[in-house]
Amino acid sequence: MPLAAIIVAVFALYARREAQQSIDQLIEREQSRLRMAELRLSEVMAENTVDLRVIAAAPSVRWFVGGDESALRLIAMLFSTFVAEDWSYEALTLVDAHGRERVSVVRTAEGPRTLGDDELETQDDALVTRTLRLLPRQLEVARFALDVDRGRVALPYKPVLRMATRVSAGAGRPDYVIVAKLRGAVLLKGLRDLIAYGDGEIWLLDEDGYWILHPDPRFNWGAQLDPTHRLATQMPALAEHLHARSGDVALDESLYVHRHIEPLASRAGDGLIATPPSFDLVARTPPERMPPAWPVELAMAMTVVLLLAAAGCAILARLRVRSELAERRERRLLEESASTNELRSWIKEHIYQLSLEVHAARDPEGFGAATLAKLAPTLHLAAACAYALQEGRAQPIAGFALSADFQLREFAPGEGLVGEALRSRQDVRLCPPPAGYLDLSGGAGDGAPAEIRILPLWVHGHTVGVLELAFSRLLEPREEEFLRQALPLLAINLEGLLERRIAPVA
């Protein structure tokens, strides 16, 4: 009996320690899921803040706020492009200082649609009022909520998040506000994926404790649909624990791990966001999915104790293997997510810097010079030419690192590789280029480029220009993605400059 008691006591202590380790590992896994959820929500919201600042800096917007009413059509085209290309946009609207909508583009099943003059409204919107008090290009973010149409919640329910930025018209002129209505289904997709991946539930609550995301849809959007569906009303004990920034608590035989998040806190620290939204993420593990406690009875016979010890060891070994496999999967997911975030941040930053350069151009020649100067260090250009479609021909507007005897010339549609790219709107890739196509000279020696690409710039079904780029080496995947995203931006800006050049003078 003493030996049996010692074995029972040792095994009981070991079982309790392993059980606590399982709880700790569960808490760490849930905290990892919440951190990943925060990263995904922060990433998609931060991308939209960058997009909104790029839109506010577009030439067509600056021309309009400067008094050029003809720029309204260009603004509608710009809004339509963003709504068509980015699934997160539900609508983009330009509102004046009196709350009157001047341009509004909404998403429909057939694609983006620009509202007619008779459909534009005058808004009595607190978001617009708050935004007009901000610094130019500073952003204001509204609460996550269901879409409202004429004072009532729109049916079917459609969650949206609205962001707005002020566009300064200068001294003596009224300012404007650009309002972006973002689709909640797209913003919350990453959180829904995490819910499907994990064993427990993930809740998303707003700063007042109302559910935005709950496994039971009846609890969602209580702030607008049912004020009783609030954490402080349904689970007051858990609501008290949420006052902490993060932590875990066991209630009702379930484990709750929570994390207070501010997805745009870094942007607010940089002065780009006036009032960053805040949320609470809660991961709930129900009782049936909690790790077992393995209670051991001290009065068991020696045989039963040994059998239980053997069975318990086998169970612990299996759980440990499963736990290690799950941890490896989580680490791999976190590493992949970090790598993807770094790639997207690099591309977004270079697209933003490129947009600043080309937006500052006042004519096609300045646009071409700014484009090649910005692309050269980013893509390791050895030489480049830029052409714009003027008077039916591809006319050169800028060159980069060309030899003294290189002659820039015009091309008709279908003439040469440049003319063929202009006509067919198809990329031309020469890798390696033919001997003598474009030999390069430099202080370190002579040679041919590693690759040459002839890329048409086209938008709204017609070509506006061509880029002829010679690379000193083959592009990396992130540089390929940057070039792919840069072409529509360059085409839109070049189109605006060409239309401005040919527009009749009043």
N, C-alpha and C positions, 0 to 999 in steps of 0.2 A: 504493500500500500504506500509506504513512503516513496518508493521508486516511481510508482504510478502517479502519485501526487506531484513529484518533481517534473515528470514528463508532461503532465497536464498543465502545470503552471508555466513551464518553459514554452510549450506550444501555444498556450493562451496568450502569453506576452508577445510571442512572435506573430501570432495571428492578428492581434490588435495593432502591432506596428505595421504589418503589411496592409491592413485595412486603412490605417491612417495615410500610408504612402499612396494607396490607390485614390483616396479622397484628394490628397494633395496633387496627384497627377491629373485627376479629373478637373480640379480647379485650374491648374496650369493650362490644360487643353482648352477649357472654356475661355480663359483669359486670352489665349492665342487666337481663338475664333473671334473674340470681340475686337482684338487689335487689328485683325485682318478686315473685319467689317468696317472699322473706323478708317483704315487705309483706303478701302474701296470707295466709301462715301466721300472722303476728303478728296480723293483723286478726281472723281467725276465732277464734283462741285467746283474744284479749283480750275479744271479745264474750262468750264463754262464762264468763270470770271475772266479768264484770259480772253476767251472769244468775245465777250461783251466789250472789253476794253479795245480789242482790235476793231470791232464794228464802230465804236464811238470815234476812233481815230481815222476812219475811212475818208478819203477825199470827198466823196459825194455828200457825206454828213456835214463836213466842214463847209462845203460850198453852200449847202442849204441854210445852215444857221448863220452864214455870212450874208444871207439875203438872196441867194440864187434859187428861186422857186422851181426852176427847171430841173434841179437836182433831185426832186421828189421821185421821178421815175427811176433814176439810178439807185436811190435808197431802197425803193421797192424791189429792184433787181438784186441788190445786195442782201436784203432780208430773205428773199426767196431762195437764194443760193444756200444760205446757212440753214434755213428750215428744211430744204430738200436734202442736204448732205449730212446733217447731224440729226439723228433720231431723237435726241434729247429735247429738241425745241418743239413746243406746241404752238407758239406764236411769238412774233416780234413786232413791237409797236413803238412809233415815235409820237410823243405827246408834248404839246407846248406848255408854257407856264400857266395857262388858264385851264389845263386839263383836257384840251381838245385833241383828239387823235388826228394826226396829219397823215400818217402812213401806218397800215396794219397788214401783216401777212400772217395767215393762219394755216395750220396743217389740215388737210382733208384726205379722204381715202384716195382721191385722184392725184394728190400732190399739193404743193403750196399754192394758196390762193390769195391774191391781193384784194382787200375789201374795197368796194366802190365808195365814192364820196357819200352816197346816201346811207351807207352802212356804218360809217365812222360815228363814234359817240363822243360825248363829253364826260370825262370821268371825275367823280368826286372821291379821289383815292388818297388815303393817308400815305401810301407808299410813294406816290408822286410828290406829295407835299414834303415828306421827309427828305427825299432825294434832292429836291431843289435847294435844300439848306446845306448840302455837302459841297466839298471842293470839286472842281471839274475832274471827271473820270473816276471819282471815288464811288464805290458801290454801296447800295443798300439792299438788304435781303429780307424778304417778308417771311412769315411763318409758313411751314409746310401745311397745306390745307387742301380740301376738295375745291374744285373749280366752281366758281359762282357766276351765274348768268342773270343779269338784271335783279340782283339782290337775293336770289335763291340758289340753293345748291343745285348744280346742273345734273341731269340724269342722262345716261348712266353715270355713276360716280367716277370722277376723274381726278386723282390727286395731282397737284401742281405745286411747284416752288417758283416764286417770282423773284427776279433780281432786276435792279434798275440802276442806271448810272446817269449822272448829269453831264450834259454837253453844253459848254459855255459858248455863248455867241459874242462875247466881248462887251466892252463898256457901252452902255446906252441901248443895248438890245436884249430882249427877253431870252432866257435860257430854255433848253429843251431837255427832255428825259427820254431815254431809250429803256423800254420795259421788255424783259425777256420772260416768257412763261415757259418753264421747263416741265417736262413730263415726269411725273412721279414714278410711273412704271419703269422708266429707263434708269432713273437715279437709284431706285431700290432693287434693281435686278441683282446686283452683287450680293446684297443681304439675303435675298431669296435663295440664291445659289448656296450660300453658307448654311442656311436652314436645312436645305435638302441634303447637304454633305454631312452634317453633324447628327448626333444622336438626340440631343435635347432641342428645346425651343429657343428662339431668339426673339426678344421683344425690342421694339424701337418706340420710345416715348418722347414727346416734345417737352419743352422746359416747364410746362405746367402739369406734367404727369398724365397727359392723355395719350392713348395708344395710337401710333401711326402704323405699326406692324404688329399683328397678333395672330396666332394660329386660328383663332375664332374670329372671322370677319365682322361679327356683330359688335366686337369691342373697338374696332378701328374708328378713328375720326369722331370720338365722343365730344370734342369741343364744339362740333357743328351739328351732330346728329342726336346725341344723348349724353348730357353732362354727367349722368350717374356712372358712365363707363370711364372712370378715372381711377388711377392707381390708389390715390388717397382714400377713395370711397370703397373700392373693392378689396384692397389689401393694405390697410393703414400701417400695419407693422412693417411691411416691406418698404412702404413709402418713407418711413422714418429713416431707414438705413440708406436710402438713396440720397440723403443730404450729404453723405461722404462722397468724395470725388470718384472712388472706386473701391471694390472690396468684394466680400462674399459673406453669405449668411444662410443658415439652414432653418427653414420654416415649413411647418406642415409636412415633415418628412421629405421635403424636396430641397435641393441645393440651388441657390440663386447667386450667380456671379454677375456683378454689375460694373459698368464703366461709364463715367461722365465724359462726353466728347464735345469738342467744338471744331468741326471739320475745317473751318476757315480761320482758325485762330492765327495761323502764321501770316495769312493775308491781312488780318486786322493789325497784327504787329507791325507790318510794313506800311500801314496807313491806307491800304487799298479798300478795306471793308469798314464801314462805319460801325455796324452792330452785328457781329458774327452770330449766327444761330447756334443754339446748343441743344443737345439731345442726351438721353440716357439709353444705353444699351444694356439689356438684361438677358443673360443666358440661364434658362431654367432646366434642371435635370430632374425629371419626375421620380417618385419613389421606386417604381419598377425598374429604372435604369441606374439606380445608385449601386455602387460596389457593395458586395455582401460583407457583413461584419464577422461572420464565422464564430458564433458563440460556442464555447466548449464547456461541457458539464464536468465538474470535478469529481462526481460520484461514479463516473463510468468505470467499467472494468478495464483492466490493462489491455485486453485484446481489442476492445472497442476503441480505446484511446489510440493504440498503434494503428488500427485500420483508419481511424479518422485522420491521424497524422499523415499517413501515406496519401490518403485521398486529398487532404488539404494541401500537401506539398505539390501534388500533381496539378491541382487547380491553380495554386499560386504561380507555378512555373508557366502554365499556359497563359494566365492573365499577364504575367510579366512580358512574355514574348509578344502578345498582342499589343500591350502598352508600348513596347519599344518600336514595333512596326508602325503603330499610329503616330508616335513621336517623329519617326523618320519621315513619314508622309507629310506631317505638318511642317517639319523643317524644310523639306523640299518645296512645299507649296509657298512657304514664306520667302525662300530664296528666289523662286521663280517670280513671285509677286514683286520682290524688291528689284530684280533685274528688269522686269517689264516697266515698273514705275520709273526707273532711271532712264530707260530708253525713251519713254513717252515724254519725260521732262526735258531731255536733250532736244528732242524733235520740237516740242512746243516752244522752248526758249528760242531756238534758231528760227522757227517760223515767225515768232513774234518780232525778233530783231529784223528779219527780212521785211516784214510788213511795215515796220517803222521807216525803213529806208525807202521802200517804193512809194509809200503814202506821201512822202515828202517831195517826190518828183512832180514838177510842174509841166513837163512836156515829155514826149516819147523818148527823146535823146537822153534826158536826165534819168528817165526810168531805166533805159538800157544800161547806162553807166552804173547806176546804183545797183541794179540787179547783178551784173557781172562782178562788180567789186565785192558784193556780199557773198555770192556763190563761190568765188575763187578760193578763199581760205577754207570754207566749209567742205567743199567737194574736191579740193586739191586740183583745181583746173590748171592745165598747162597753157591753154589758149581758148578763146571763145569769141563768138560773134552773136549779135542780137539783131533781129529783123522785125519790122512792123509792117503790116499790110496797109499800104497807102497808095491810092490811085490804082488799085487792082494789082499791085506788084509787091513783092517782099523787098522793102527798101532797108538797107543797113542803118541802124541807129546807134550802135556802139560796138567796140571791139576790145579785146583784152589780150595782152601779151603777144600780139601778132608781129611777125617780122617786118622789117622796113619795106621789103619788096612785095608784101602781101597786098593784093588789090581787093578791096571790098566792092561788091557789085550787086546790082538788083537782079531779082529772079521773077519770072512770070510763073503763074501756077502751072505745075507739071514740068518746069524747066530745072534740070539738075536735081540733086537730092533735096536741096532746100525747097525748090518749087514743088517737088513731088510731096514732101511733107506738108506743104501749104495746101495742096489740092486734096490729098487723101486723109489728112488729119491722123496719119499713122506714124509712130516713132520709127526712126531709122537708126540702126545700131551697127557699128563697124568695129569688130573686136576679133583680131587686131585690124587696124585700118590698112588699106592697100598701100604698098610702097610708094612714097612720094606724095600721098594725099595731103598731108600737112606735116612737113618736117619742122622740128622745133630746134631753136638755137638758144644757148644760154652760156653763162660763164663757165659752167662745169663741163660743157660738151654739147654735141648735137645728137638728135635721135628722133624717133617717132613716138607719138603718144600711145599709151596702153589701150585706149578705147576712144572712139568718137561717137557721140549721139546727136542726132538732129531731132529736136522735140518741137512739135507744133503747139502753140498756145491757142486754145479755142474755148469758147464759152457761148452758151445759148445757141448751139448748133452752127456757129461760124468761126472761122479761124481769124485771129487778130495779129498773130506774129509767129516767129520761129526762133528757137534757140539752137545754136550750133556749138556744142561743148566738146572740148578735147581734154581728157583726163590723164594725169600723169601716172595713175594706178587705177586698178579696178575698185569700184565702190564697195563699201561694207554694207551689210543689211540696213543699219540705221540711216546711212547716207542715202540708200535707195528709197527708204520710206520718206525721208525728208524731201527728196526731189519729187516724189510722187505727190506729196501734199502741197508742195510749193507751186506746182504748175497752175492749178486752178486760181490760186491767189494772184499770181502774176498776170494771168489772162484777164481776170476781172479788172485789175488796176490799169492794165494797158488799154483795155476796151474803153474805160472811162476817159483816159487821156486822149485817145483817138477821137471819141465822140465830142469831147470838149474842143478839140482843135478844129473839127469840121463844122461845129455848131455855128449857125449864122449869127452875126453880131446885130443886136437890136438897134 
